[in-house]
Amino acid sequence: MRTPLYSLCAAVIAARRAVPTYLAPLAERPVTQPHLLGADRYTDPSRPHEEANITARHLHMHSLLPRDWKVTISERHCHPLNTVSYEQHELRMVLLLGLQWKQAGEVGYLVDVGANCGVYSILLASLGHSCLAIDPLPTCVDEIRWGIQRNNFKGRIRVLQRAISDRPEPIVVPETKCTPYFQLGSRQDTAEQRSARARGIFLDGSDRRAWFGKDGRQSRTANSSASRFVDLKPLSSSKTPRITMLKIDTEGHEIRVLASAEPLLRRRIVRYMLWELTPNKWHVANTSPAAGLSLLRSLFQDSSYETVTFMEPGRRRAACRVPGVCAERGVLTEGLKRRLPLKHFDASNLMQVFDVAAYANATLAAGDSYAVNLLSVAVANDAVVM
């Protein structure tokens, strides 16, 4: 005999199951593996395509976007709602900038390096902007193409299966993974190790783990390549288009990407640069701290770009505790105030970074393993067309 309490519990459970998955709080979403590990549960191509809808409500932009605005991102190999949760400030800033360009009658151009499943590209394409999505993993590229078709964005997003580096070279990548935490080599990556890996031989445990799932099965591999920015056809002509935004999310490879982008930055072709700084992961790209800090000093020592970091609730970056590295929260220069959409973005969620190299050095010294997203804005008079 069912008691009233049993009936009440059954009704509550049924009601919760009726709520669409994408509306459920992140912590309540069914996850069969930790979300920071690849996507081994999605490697079977015969599975139905899982997807997530990102709405204006997710980004607290329902007053600025149409009521029915949404984009659909593949969840078969990615976790787009985790991105929404962890990078909400960054996504809101990008959308607000996209709205600002649109209202000015401008079609923006995003170059998305380390696009993963294309969240940033698809968001900006939803506002009518053009995007070049770049990722070396074939599974990521397939998922971006699925998102283009699913959202009817053909012609707005161009996709390249490529890694960006400071030198061109062939690389071997997992064929069935799309994860930003994938790395090509271990801390002591050597020519012998790379050569062996190309033949399916793994010389140490840390390198082996980058290529195997939790079930111990080896990932199938595929050939890809790394190129310099100047070697990409869309960016190699003498009439290089102005890049409204360059986004870099490469989990430790950002120094090599920045080195490749240096000619574009020197020519002030890039207006906004949203990039992830991960000094404690530079070893995966065989970048020494000295080399990484030297490049950052070279790129940001003049006043062409000013940089802010996004603040997480209740957390102050260890690097910003070092005197002279950061401003107080919400205190920005006039150049940044003119170029950021602060009418709809709370400036207290930003902290200006005066010295990017010192910030990275302090992060290394503190042993802070968290990735931090920075937004560098061209503020020189001849660098920005508003």
C-alpha positions as CSV (number, residue, x, y, z in Angstrom):
1,M,0.0,0.0,0.0
2,R,1.4,3.4,-1.0
3,T,1.6,5.9,1.8
4,P,0.9,9.7,1.2
5,L,4.6,10.3,1.7
6,Y,5.5,7.7,-1.0
7,S,3.1,9.3,-3.4
8,L,4.5,12.8,-2.7
9,C,8.1,11.6,-3.3
10,A,7.1,9.9,-6.5
11,A,5.4,13.0,-7.8
12,V,8.5,15.2,-7.0
13,I,10.8,12.7,-8.8
14,A,8.5,12.7,-11.8
15,A,8.4,16.5,-12.0
16,R,12.2,16.8,-11.8
17,R,12.6,14.2,-14.6
18,A,10.3,16.3,-16.8
19,V,12.6,19.3,-16.6
20,P,14.8,19.5,-19.8
21,T,18.4,18.5,-19.1
22,Y,19.8,21.8,-20.2
23,L,17.6,23.7,-17.6
24,A,18.8,21.6,-14.7
25,P,21.5,23.0,-12.5
26,L,25.0,22.0,-13.5
27,A,25.6,19.9,-10.4
28,E,22.5,17.9,-11.1
29,R,23.3,17.0,-14.6
30,P,24.0,13.3,-15.2
31,V,27.7,12.8,-15.7
32,T,29.1,9.3,-15.9
33,Q,32.7,10.4,-15.9
34,P,34.4,13.5,-14.4
35,H,33.9,16.4,-16.8
36,L,37.6,17.3,-16.8
37,L,38.5,14.0,-18.4
38,G,38.0,13.6,-22.2
39,A,34.8,12.3,-23.5
40,D,35.4,8.5,-23.7
41,R,31.7,7.8,-23.1
42,Y,30.9,9.5,-26.4
43,T,33.4,7.8,-28.7
44,D,30.7,5.5,-30.2
45,P,29.6,7.2,-33.4
46,S,26.4,5.2,-33.4
47,R,25.1,7.0,-30.3
48,P,22.4,9.6,-30.8
49,H,23.8,13.1,-30.9
50,E,23.6,14.7,-27.5
51,E,23.2,18.5,-27.5
52,A,22.8,21.4,-25.1
53,N,21.0,24.7,-25.7
54,I,22.6,27.9,-24.4
55,T,20.0,30.6,-23.9
56,A,20.1,34.2,-22.9
57,R,19.0,33.2,-19.4
58,H,22.2,31.1,-19.0
59,L,24.2,34.3,-19.5
60,H,21.9,36.7,-17.8
61,M,21.4,38.6,-21.0
62,H,17.6,38.1,-21.4
63,S,17.1,41.9,-21.5
64,L,19.6,42.4,-24.3
65,L,18.9,39.4,-26.6
66,P,15.6,38.3,-28.3
67,R,13.4,36.2,-26.1
68,D,13.8,33.2,-28.3
69,W,17.6,33.5,-28.7
70,K,19.5,30.3,-28.3
71,V,22.4,28.4,-29.8
72,T,22.8,24.6,-29.8
73,I,26.2,23.0,-29.1
74,S,27.1,19.4,-29.3
75,E,27.5,17.5,-26.0
76,R,28.6,14.3,-27.6
77,H,32.3,15.1,-26.9
78,C,32.1,18.4,-25.0
79,H,30.6,20.0,-22.0
80,P,29.4,23.4,-23.2
81,L,27.3,24.1,-20.1
82,N,30.5,23.7,-18.0
83,T,32.0,26.4,-20.1
84,V,29.0,28.6,-19.5
85,S,29.4,28.0,-15.7
86,Y,33.1,28.5,-15.5
87,E,33.5,31.3,-18.1
88,Q,30.3,33.2,-17.7
89,H,32.0,36.6,-17.4
90,E,34.1,35.9,-20.5
91,L,31.1,34.7,-22.6
92,R,29.0,37.7,-21.5
93,M,31.9,40.1,-22.4
94,V,32.2,38.5,-25.9
95,L,28.5,38.7,-26.6
96,L,28.3,42.3,-25.4
97,L,31.2,43.2,-27.6
98,G,29.5,41.4,-30.5
99,L,26.3,43.3,-29.8
100,Q,28.3,46.6,-29.8
101,W,29.9,45.8,-33.2
102,K,26.5,44.8,-34.6
103,Q,24.9,48.1,-33.4
104,A,27.7,50.0,-35.1
105,G,27.0,48.2,-38.4
106,E,30.2,46.2,-38.3
107,V,30.7,42.5,-39.0
108,G,33.3,41.3,-36.6
109,Y,35.9,38.7,-37.4
110,L,36.8,36.1,-34.7
111,V,39.9,33.9,-35.0
112,D,39.2,31.1,-32.5
113,V,42.4,29.1,-31.7
114,G,41.7,26.0,-29.7
115,A,38.0,26.2,-30.6
116,N,37.1,22.8,-29.0
117,C,33.4,22.4,-29.9
118,G,33.1,26.0,-31.0
119,V,31.2,27.7,-28.2
120,Y,32.7,31.1,-28.8
121,S,32.5,30.9,-32.5
122,I,28.9,29.8,-32.5
123,L,27.9,32.5,-30.0
124,L,29.4,35.3,-32.2
125,A,28.0,33.7,-35.4
126,S,24.6,34.0,-33.8
127,L,25.0,37.8,-34.0
128,G,26.0,37.7,-37.6
129,H,29.7,37.9,-37.2
130,S,32.3,35.8,-39.2
131,C,34.6,33.3,-37.5
132,L,37.6,31.1,-38.2
133,A,37.5,28.2,-35.8
134,I,40.8,26.3,-35.5
135,D,41.5,23.0,-33.7
136,P,43.9,20.2,-34.3
137,L,41.6,17.4,-33.1
138,P,39.4,15.8,-35.9
139,T,36.6,15.1,-33.4
140,C,36.5,18.7,-32.3
141,V,36.4,19.8,-36.0
142,D,33.5,17.4,-36.6
143,E,31.6,18.7,-33.7
144,I,32.0,22.4,-34.8
145,R,30.8,21.4,-38.3
146,W,27.8,19.7,-36.6
147,G,27.1,22.9,-34.7
148,I,27.3,25.0,-37.9
149,Q,24.7,22.8,-39.6
150,R,22.5,22.5,-36.5
151,N,22.4,26.3,-36.0
152,N,22.2,27.1,-39.7
153,F,25.4,29.1,-39.6
154,K,26.9,28.0,-42.9
155,G,29.0,30.8,-44.4
156,R,29.6,32.4,-41.0
157,I,32.1,30.0,-39.6
158,R,35.1,28.5,-41.4
159,V,36.8,25.5,-39.8
160,L,40.4,24.5,-40.0
161,Q,41.8,21.3,-38.5
162,R,45.2,22.7,-37.5
163,A,47.3,23.5,-34.5
164,I,48.9,27.0,-34.3
165,S,52.5,27.2,-33.3
166,D,55.7,29.2,-33.9
167,R,56.9,26.6,-36.4
168,P,55.2,24.3,-39.0
169,E,55.4,20.6,-38.2
170,P,53.4,17.4,-38.6
171,I,51.7,16.1,-35.4
172,V,49.8,13.0,-34.4
173,V,46.6,13.5,-32.4
174,P,44.0,11.3,-30.8
175,E,41.2,10.7,-33.3
176,T,38.3,10.0,-30.9
177,K,38.8,12.7,-28.3
178,C,37.8,16.4,-28.1
179,T,39.2,17.7,-24.8
180,P,41.1,20.9,-24.0
181,Y,43.1,18.9,-21.5
182,F,44.8,16.7,-24.1
183,Q,48.5,17.3,-24.5
184,L,50.9,16.2,-27.2
185,G,53.8,15.2,-24.9
186,S,55.1,14.9,-21.4
187,R,57.3,17.2,-19.4
188,Q,60.5,15.7,-20.8
189,D,59.3,15.4,-24.4
190,T,62.2,14.4,-26.6
191,A,62.7,13.8,-30.3
192,E,63.0,10.1,-29.5
193,Q,59.7,10.2,-27.6
194,R,57.9,12.0,-30.4
195,S,59.3,9.6,-33.0
196,A,58.2,6.6,-30.9
197,R,54.8,8.0,-30.3
198,A,54.3,8.5,-34.0
199,R,54.7,4.7,-34.3
200,G,52.4,4.0,-31.4
201,I,55.1,3.4,-28.8
202,F,55.0,5.2,-25.4
203,L,58.2,5.7,-23.5
204,D,56.8,6.8,-20.1
205,G,53.6,6.7,-18.1
206,S,52.7,10.4,-18.3
207,D,52.9,10.4,-22.1
208,R,50.9,7.2,-22.2
209,R,48.0,8.6,-20.1
210,A,47.6,11.4,-22.6
211,W,46.7,8.8,-25.2
212,F,44.6,6.3,-23.3
213,G,41.1,6.4,-21.9
214,K,40.1,5.4,-18.3
215,D,39.2,1.9,-19.6
216,G,42.8,1.4,-20.7
217,R,42.0,1.3,-24.4
218,Q,44.3,3.2,-26.7
219,S,42.8,6.1,-28.6
220,R,43.0,5.8,-32.4
221,T,45.4,8.4,-33.8
222,A,45.1,10.8,-36.8
223,N,47.6,13.0,-38.6
224,S,47.3,16.7,-38.2
225,S,49.7,19.6,-38.5
226,A,50.9,22.7,-36.8
227,S,51.2,26.0,-38.8
228,R,52.1,29.6,-38.2
229,F,49.5,32.3,-38.5
230,V,51.3,33.8,-41.4
231,D,51.0,30.5,-43.3
232,L,47.2,30.3,-43.0
233,K,45.6,31.3,-46.3
234,P,42.9,33.5,-44.7
235,L,45.6,35.4,-42.8
236,S,48.6,35.3,-45.2
237,S,47.8,37.8,-47.8
238,S,49.1,41.4,-47.8
239,K,45.5,42.5,-47.2
240,T,45.1,40.6,-44.0
241,P,41.7,41.3,-42.6
242,R,41.4,43.2,-39.3
243,I,40.9,40.6,-36.6
244,T,38.2,42.0,-34.3
245,M,39.0,39.3,-31.7
246,L,41.6,36.6,-31.4
247,K,40.7,33.9,-28.8
248,I,43.4,31.5,-27.6
249,D,42.6,28.5,-25.4
250,T,45.4,26.0,-25.8
251,E,46.2,24.7,-22.3
252,G,49.8,25.5,-22.0
253,H,50.6,26.2,-25.7
254,E,49.7,29.9,-25.6
255,I,53.3,31.1,-25.7
256,R,53.9,29.3,-29.0
257,V,50.6,30.7,-30.4
258,L,51.4,34.2,-29.2
259,A,54.9,33.9,-30.9
260,S,53.1,32.9,-34.1
261,A,50.7,35.9,-33.7
262,E,53.4,38.4,-32.9
263,P,53.5,39.9,-36.5
264,L,49.8,40.5,-36.3
265,L,50.0,42.0,-32.9
266,R,52.9,44.2,-33.9
267,R,50.9,45.5,-36.8
268,R,48.0,46.0,-34.5
269,I,45.7,44.0,-36.7
270,V,44.1,42.4,-33.6
271,R,41.7,44.6,-31.7
272,Y,40.7,42.4,-28.8
273,M,42.5,39.2,-27.6
274,L,40.9,36.9,-25.2
275,W,43.5,34.4,-24.1
276,E,44.1,31.8,-21.4
277,L,47.3,32.1,-19.4
278,T,48.7,28.9,-17.9
279,P,52.3,29.3,-16.9
280,N,52.3,26.1,-14.9
281,K,51.4,24.2,-18.1
282,W,54.0,25.7,-20.4
283,H,56.1,22.5,-20.1
284,V,53.6,20.6,-22.2
285,A,54.7,22.7,-25.1
286,N,58.4,22.5,-24.2
287,T,58.3,26.2,-23.3
288,S,60.6,27.2,-20.5
289,P,59.5,29.9,-18.0
290,A,62.4,32.1,-19.1
291,A,61.3,31.9,-22.8
292,G,57.6,32.4,-21.9
293,L,58.3,35.5,-19.7
294,S,60.6,37.0,-22.3
295,L,58.0,36.8,-25.0
296,L,55.3,38.4,-22.7
297,R,57.7,41.2,-21.8
298,S,58.4,41.8,-25.5
299,L,54.7,41.8,-26.5
300,F,53.2,43.9,-23.7
301,Q,56.0,46.2,-22.7
302,D,54.6,49.2,-24.7
303,S,51.2,50.7,-24.3
304,S,49.6,49.3,-27.5
305,Y,47.5,46.7,-25.5
306,E,46.0,47.0,-22.0
307,T,44.9,43.9,-20.2
308,V,42.3,42.9,-17.7
309,T,41.6,39.6,-15.9
310,F,38.1,38.3,-15.0
311,M,37.5,37.9,-11.3
312,E,35.9,34.8,-9.9
313,P,33.4,35.2,-7.0
314,G,35.2,35.3,-3.7
315,R,38.6,34.6,-5.2
316,R,41.5,37.0,-5.7
317,R,44.3,35.8,-7.9
318,A,47.5,35.1,-6.0
319,A,49.5,37.1,-8.7
320,C,47.4,40.2,-8.0
321,R,48.6,40.2,-4.4
322,V,52.0,41.2,-5.6
323,P,52.3,45.0,-5.3
324,G,52.2,46.9,-8.6
325,V,51.0,44.0,-10.8
326,C,47.3,44.7,-10.7
327,A,44.9,47.6,-10.1
328,E,42.1,47.4,-7.6
329,R,38.9,45.7,-8.8
330,G,36.9,47.8,-11.2
331,V,39.6,50.5,-11.5
332,L,40.3,50.8,-15.2
333,T,42.1,53.3,-17.5
334,E,40.1,55.6,-19.7
335,G,41.2,53.7,-22.7
336,L,39.7,50.5,-21.4
337,K,36.5,52.3,-20.3
338,R,36.0,53.6,-23.8
339,R,36.4,50.2,-25.5
340,L,34.6,47.8,-23.1
341,P,30.8,47.6,-22.9
342,L,30.7,48.6,-19.2
343,K,27.1,49.9,-19.5
344,H,26.0,46.2,-19.3
345,F,29.0,44.6,-17.6
346,D,29.9,45.2,-14.0
347,A,33.4,46.6,-13.9
348,S,34.0,45.1,-10.4
349,N,34.3,41.7,-12.2
350,L,37.4,43.0,-13.9
351,M,40.9,43.7,-12.6
352,Q,43.4,45.5,-14.7
353,V,46.8,43.8,-15.1
354,F,49.6,46.4,-15.4
355,D,52.4,43.9,-16.2
356,V,51.5,40.7,-17.9
357,A,55.0,39.1,-17.6
358,A,55.1,40.0,-13.8
359,Y,51.6,38.5,-13.5
360,A,52.8,35.2,-15.1
361,N,56.0,35.2,-13.0
362,A,54.0,35.7,-9.8
363,T,51.6,32.9,-10.9
364,L,54.6,30.6,-11.3
365,A,56.1,31.6,-8.0
366,A,52.8,31.0,-6.2
367,G,52.4,27.6,-7.8
368,D,48.9,28.6,-8.9
369,S,47.8,25.9,-11.3
370,Y,44.5,27.5,-12.2
371,A,44.1,28.8,-15.7
372,V,43.3,32.5,-16.0
373,N,41.6,34.2,-18.9
374,L,42.9,37.6,-19.9
375,L,41.4,40.2,-22.2
376,S,44.0,42.4,-24.0
377,V,42.6,45.4,-25.7
378,A,44.3,47.5,-28.4
379,V,44.2,51.1,-27.0
380,A,46.7,52.9,-29.2
381,N,44.9,55.7,-31.2
382,D,45.7,54.0,-34.6
383,A,44.9,50.5,-33.4
384,V,41.2,50.6,-32.9
385,V,38.4,51.7,-35.3
386,M,35.3,52.2,-33.2
